[in-house]
Amino acid sequence: MLQSVQGIVIRTMDHGEGNKIVRLFTPELGKVSVMARGAKKVKSKHAAVTQLFTYGDFVFFKQRGQMGSLNGAEIIEAHHALREDLHKSAYASYLTEMTDRMFGDDEGGHYFFEQLRAGLAAIEEGKDMQIVVHLYEMKMFDLAGYLPVTDSCVSCGGTDGIISFSPALGGLLCMRCRHKDPSAIAVGEGAQKLLRLFPRMDMRRLGSVQVKEETKQQLKTCMRTYMDTHIGVHWKARGFIEQMEKYNI
């Protein structure tokens, strides 16, 4: 069957001497892989459109149970800046890696496609990359059924005296319940506000936010620890980001 869809390239793999297997994330078909024959060759008509982060129109032939074969494609947004800037490339790669690993074949949908598209655009436009990835991480928690409790204490349900975040218990803790997780992460009002906002916020509505460095550090600790506790995936792109942070690159 001939398929014509818009999609974002979330992963590419070399195949043979001149071919690429291209993984697309689409609003209609979810995650789908296609063979782009000759795409590794510099003069190939598919060389540019099959690069990571590219948003385009794709036409491919696919039979049930088999990988699709790319017939034609046109670039809608090349996202050159995401590949040319080391930091933007790392954060954008984390978004596409999460998409690739959290969704199975043919899984996805319009909402998640739009969240990814908006996230890549936000990084390219120079919006706070850390906030962008935390917002997307929260979408992935929701997808996996591990959305943390952020509107009240996860233990008693109270809304007063919130002072910490417990990855192990799955959400915010008040001062009365703090003893239930000695390793809970202290969070100020700024971090609490963003943790409450992330589950409800559409990436397409993200503006230029100014977040204090202390708040960003608290968020980073909360989100990374929660991800490691409940999702348990070794993220290559996040590991690279952590190495850049370690060596102040």
Backbone torsions as a table, in degrees:
resi	resn	phi	psi	omega
1	MET	NA	135.0	179.2
2	LEU	-84.0	125.4	-178.5
3	GLN	-114.7	139.6	176.1
4	SER	-128.9	112.9	-174.0
5	VAL	-141.6	159.0	165.5
6	GLN	-88.3	148.0	-179.2
7	GLY	-161.4	165.1	176.4
8	ILE	-117.9	132.3	178.2
9	VAL	-74.8	115.4	-178.1
10	ILE	-107.3	-11.6	175.6
11	ARG	-164.6	145.1	173.8
12	THR	-131.6	144.8	178.7
13	MET	-136.4	131.9	176.9
14	ASP	-67.8	143.4	179.5
15	HIS	-140.6	109.4	-177.4
16	GLY	73.0	-162.2	-175.0
17	GLU	-75.1	-36.5	-172.9
18	GLY	-129.8	-0.1	-172.7
19	ASN	-102.8	163.2	174.7
20	LYS	-131.6	141.9	164.8
21	ILE	-96.1	122.6	-174.4
22	VAL	-113.7	125.2	177.7
23	ARG	-98.6	123.3	-177.7
24	LEU	-110.1	149.0	171.2
25	PHE	-116.1	119.3	-171.8
26	THR	-124.0	155.0	178.3
27	PRO	-72.5	-32.0	-175.8
28	GLU	-88.9	-40.4	-172.5
29	LEU	-107.5	-3.7	-175.6
30	GLY	72.6	-139.4	-179.0
31	LYS	-87.0	128.3	-177.4
32	VAL	-144.4	144.0	178.5
33	SER	-109.1	140.8	177.9
34	VAL	-134.9	151.0	175.1
35	MET	-91.0	124.6	177.4
36	ALA	-108.6	97.8	-174.8
37	ARG	-73.2	131.1	179.0
38	GLY	78.1	3.5	-173.0
39	ALA	-67.2	-20.1	179.0
40	LYS	-76.1	-17.4	-178.7
41	LYS	-77.0	136.8	-174.9
42	VAL	-57.0	-38.6	-176.2
43	LYS	-88.6	4.2	-179.5
44	SER	-65.9	142.2	177.0
45	LYS	-68.6	-15.2	-179.6
46	HIS	-103.0	3.3	-175.6
47	ALA	-62.6	-45.9	-175.9
48	ALA	-76.2	-42.9	-173.1
49	VAL	-72.4	-15.9	-179.0
50	THR	-99.8	14.5	176.3
51	GLN	-79.5	150.5	-180.0
52	LEU	-54.3	140.5	178.2
53	PHE	80.3	-8.2	-177.0
54	THR	-66.0	133.4	176.1
55	TYR	-106.9	123.2	-175.0
56	GLY	-156.2	179.8	171.7
57	ASP	-95.8	128.7	-176.5
58	PHE	-125.9	135.6	175.1
59	VAL	-121.1	124.6	-178.6
60	PHE	-146.3	156.4	177.4
61	PHE	-101.4	130.6	-177.7
62	LYS	-142.7	127.0	173.3
63	GLN	-99.6	154.2	-178.6
64	ARG	-55.6	129.3	176.6
65	GLY	80.0	3.8	-179.0
66	GLN	-124.8	157.9	177.1
67	MET	-71.5	143.5	178.5
68	GLY	-73.4	161.6	178.0
69	SER	-123.4	121.0	-174.6
70	LEU	-69.5	125.6	178.4
71	ASN	-97.6	-40.9	-178.4
72	GLY	-162.9	159.7	-179.5
73	ALA	-161.5	150.0	176.2
74	GLU	-135.0	139.8	-178.7
75	ILE	-77.7	130.8	170.1
76	ILE	-96.5	-46.8	177.0
77	GLU	-142.5	118.2	-174.7
78	ALA	-78.6	-26.9	-177.2
79	HIS	54.8	47.8	178.7
80	HIS	-57.9	-41.0	-175.2
81	ALA	-61.2	-28.5	-179.8
82	LEU	-71.6	-25.8	179.8
83	ARG	-93.0	-23.6	-174.5
84	GLU	-89.1	-22.1	-179.4
85	ASP	-104.0	125.8	-174.4
86	LEU	-59.3	-46.2	-177.1
87	HIS	-69.3	-45.4	178.7
88	LYS	-62.7	-38.8	179.1
89	SER	-63.3	-40.5	-178.8
90	ALA	-65.7	-46.3	-178.3
91	TYR	-70.5	-38.8	177.2
92	ALA	-65.1	-37.2	178.0
93	SER	-64.1	-34.5	177.7
94	TYR	-65.0	-39.9	177.1
95	LEU	-62.5	-47.0	-177.5
96	THR	-70.8	-33.3	177.5
97	GLU	-66.6	-42.0	176.0
98	MET	-60.0	-43.5	179.9
99	THR	-61.6	-44.9	-177.7
100	ASP	-65.0	-39.7	-172.6
101	ARG	-91.1	-21.2	-179.4
102	MET	-88.7	-19.2	179.5
103	PHE	-109.1	138.6	172.5
104	GLY	-83.7	174.5	177.4
105	ASP	-57.9	136.6	178.7
106	ASP	69.7	8.1	177.1
107	GLU	-98.4	149.5	178.1
108	GLY	152.3	-124.1	179.1
109	GLY	130.3	168.3	-174.2
110	HIS	-60.6	-44.6	-175.7
111	TYR	-60.6	-49.6	-177.5
112	PHE	-68.7	-33.3	175.6
113	PHE	-60.9	-44.7	-179.3
114	GLU	-67.5	-33.7	177.5
115	GLN	-66.0	-42.8	177.9
116	LEU	-65.5	-45.8	-179.3
117	ARG	-59.3	-44.1	179.8
118	ALA	-68.4	-35.6	179.3
119	GLY	-65.2	-44.3	177.9
120	LEU	-64.0	-41.3	178.5
121	ALA	-64.0	-39.5	-179.5
122	ALA	-63.9	-41.7	177.6
123	ILE	-64.1	-44.3	-179.7
124	GLU	-63.4	-34.2	-178.7
125	GLU	-78.2	-5.2	176.6
126	GLY	91.0	15.6	175.3
127	LYS	-72.8	163.0	-174.2
128	ASP	-58.7	110.9	-173.5
129	MET	-65.4	-35.7	179.9
130	GLN	-64.9	-42.3	178.7
131	ILE	-65.3	-39.6	178.2
132	VAL	-58.7	-47.9	-177.1
133	VAL	-70.8	-34.1	177.3
134	HIS	-65.2	-39.9	177.7
135	LEU	-63.1	-40.9	179.1
136	TYR	-70.8	-37.3	175.6
137	GLU	-57.5	-40.7	-179.9
138	MET	-63.7	-35.3	175.2
139	LYS	-62.9	-37.9	-179.9
140	MET	-70.5	-36.1	175.6
141	PHE	-61.7	-43.6	179.4
142	ASP	-62.1	-44.4	178.7
143	LEU	-57.9	-41.7	-176.1
144	ALA	-82.5	-6.3	-178.9
145	GLY	83.1	21.9	-178.9
146	TYR	-119.9	31.5	-179.4
147	LEU	-62.5	124.4	-178.4
148	PRO	-71.6	156.1	175.8
149	VAL	-81.9	115.3	-175.2
150	THR	-124.5	-0.7	-179.3
151	ASP	-102.6	-0.8	178.9
152	SER	-166.2	175.7	176.5
153	CYS	-68.2	128.2	-177.6
154	VAL	-65.8	-21.5	-177.4
155	SER	-90.8	-53.3	-174.4
156	CYS	-107.5	-11.6	179.8
157	GLY	83.6	0.9	179.0
158	GLY	-73.0	156.2	-179.3
159	THR	-111.2	-4.9	-179.3
160	ASP	-99.6	149.6	173.8
161	GLY	69.3	29.1	176.9
162	ILE	-68.9	127.7	-176.8
163	ILE	-133.1	-12.4	-174.8
164	SER	-151.7	169.0	179.0
165	PHE	-125.2	127.2	-178.3
166	SER	-110.5	103.3	174.6
167	PRO	-58.5	-38.7	-177.4
168	ALA	-65.5	-41.8	-179.0
169	LEU	-86.8	-17.7	173.4
170	GLY	96.5	30.6	176.3
171	GLY	162.7	-165.4	-178.3
172	LEU	-73.1	152.1	178.1
173	LEU	-127.8	142.3	175.6
174	CYS	-89.6	171.1	-177.1
175	MET	-64.2	-27.1	-180.0
176	ARG	-72.8	-28.2	-176.4
177	CYS	-106.1	1.6	-176.9
178	ARG	-55.2	-33.2	-177.2
179	HIS	-65.6	-17.2	-177.6
180	LYS	-72.6	-16.5	175.0
181	ASP	-143.9	92.1	-179.4
182	PRO	-59.7	-21.0	-178.9
183	SER	-94.1	8.2	178.9
184	ALA	-59.4	149.1	-174.3
185	ILE	-93.6	125.3	178.4
186	ALA	-65.9	132.2	179.5
187	VAL	-133.1	134.2	177.0
188	GLY	-83.2	-178.4	-177.5
189	GLU	-62.8	-36.1	-180.0
190	GLY	-62.8	-47.2	179.1
191	ALA	-66.2	-39.1	177.8
192	GLN	-60.8	-42.6	-178.9
193	LYS	-61.3	-43.8	-179.7
194	LEU	-70.5	-37.0	177.2
195	LEU	-63.1	-33.8	176.8
196	ARG	-73.9	-33.3	-175.7
197	LEU	-76.4	-39.4	-173.0
198	PHE	-53.4	-45.0	-177.4
199	PRO	-64.0	-24.8	-176.4
200	ARG	-99.0	-12.0	-170.5
201	MET	-87.9	136.0	174.9
202	ASP	-87.1	129.2	-179.4
203	MET	-55.9	-30.2	-177.7
204	ARG	-68.8	-15.5	-179.3
205	ARG	-99.3	2.0	-177.2
206	LEU	-68.6	123.6	177.4
207	GLY	-100.1	-162.5	177.4
208	SER	-85.0	102.6	-175.6
209	VAL	-98.2	144.8	176.0
210	GLN	-114.0	113.5	-176.1
211	VAL	-121.4	133.4	179.1
212	LYS	-61.1	147.4	-177.9
213	GLU	-60.6	-39.3	178.3
214	GLU	-61.0	-42.0	178.6
215	THR	-64.7	-41.0	-179.9
216	LYS	-65.0	-36.8	178.1
217	GLN	-66.8	-40.4	177.6
218	GLN	-64.1	-44.3	178.7
219	LEU	-61.0	-44.7	-179.4
220	LYS	-58.5	-46.4	179.8
221	THR	-63.2	-44.0	179.9
222	CYS	-62.2	-50.4	-173.2
223	MET	-70.4	-40.7	-179.5
224	ARG	-69.0	-41.7	179.2
225	THR	-66.5	-40.1	178.4
226	TYR	-64.4	-42.7	177.8
227	MET	-59.8	-46.1	-178.7
228	ASP	-67.0	-34.4	-178.3
229	THR	-71.4	-42.4	-170.2
230	HIS	-106.4	-27.0	-179.9
231	ILE	-99.2	-40.9	172.0
232	GLY	65.5	34.7	178.2
233	VAL	-107.7	138.7	173.9
234	HIS	-84.5	107.6	-177.0
235	TRP	-88.4	116.9	-179.3
236	LYS	-64.2	-43.9	-177.6
237	ALA	-66.7	-39.8	178.7
238	ARG	-66.8	-36.3	176.6
239	GLY	-61.1	-38.3	178.2
240	PHE	-67.7	-40.8	177.0
241	ILE	-60.4	-42.6	179.9
242	GLU	-64.7	-35.6	176.7
243	GLN	-67.6	-38.5	176.0
244	MET	-63.0	-40.1	178.1
245	GLU	-65.8	-42.3	-177.6
246	LYS	-61.2	-42.1	-176.6
247	TYR	-100.3	11.7	176.3
248	ASN	53.7	47.0	179.6
249	ILE	-84.7	NA	NA
